[in-house]
Amino acid sequence: MKTNDLKHYSKRVYEVLGEDKINNLHRLQEQSLKNQLHDLLEEHGGEVGTITKDEIIGRYELVTKHLYPDDFLDLI
């Protein structure tokens, strides 16, 4: 993947999720979201333009509501 494509993807994720959601992630959520977004990009064959807003939000919600919800993180 080209550096320019990666920057475009990062910018798109930032635009979709917003500063608050990204900056308020726990370190476990952040790492898991990075992994999920990488997997999503691979599923699209590296084609950033084919990734939808709903897919990005879905990966965010998977991480923050199901894999590492705030209630769980409060226990560790």
N, C-alpha and C positions, 0 to 999 in steps of 0.2 A: 504494500500500500504506500502510496506517495505521501510525503509529509503534508502537502497541501490538502489532500483528501482527509487526513487525520485531523488537521486543524478545522476543516469544514465540519467534520463529524462532532468534534468537541464543541464547536460553536453552536451547532444544532441542538445538542443535548442541553447545553447551558440555556439556550433560548426556550426550549420546551419545559425544562424543570424549574428554571429560575434560580436566582442567587440564594434565596432563603433555603430552599430544599437542599441544594448542593452543599451550602456552608454549614448546615445543621446535621449532617450525617455523622454518626458515630464511626470510628475507624473501621469497625467490622462491616458496617453497612457500606462504607465507601469502597472498601476492597471488593466486597461482593458485587456491588453495582458495577464497578470497573470490569469485573469478570463477566457479568451478565451482558454488558454493552459490547464487550469484545466478542462474546458468543453470538450476539445478535448480528454484528457486522459480518462475522464468518458465515452465518446462515444466509446472508444476502450476497455472498460472494465478493465482499469488499465494496459493494455498490452502495455508497452512502445515500444517494438520492432515492433509493427504493425503500428506505427505512421510514416508517410512518411515525407521526407524533404519538399515536396510540401505543405503538410497540415500545417506544422509549418510556412512556408513562407506565406501561404494563411491567416492564423490567424494574422500574423504580418501586412500584407497589409490591411486586414479588419480594423484593429485598426488605422493604421497610414495614410491610404488613404481615409477611408470612415467614421469611427466613430469619430476620433479625428485628422483630417488632420492639418498640420502645419499652414495653413491659418486661420483655426478656432482658434487654440491655440494662434495665434498672437493677436486675438481680446479680449482675456480674461486676 
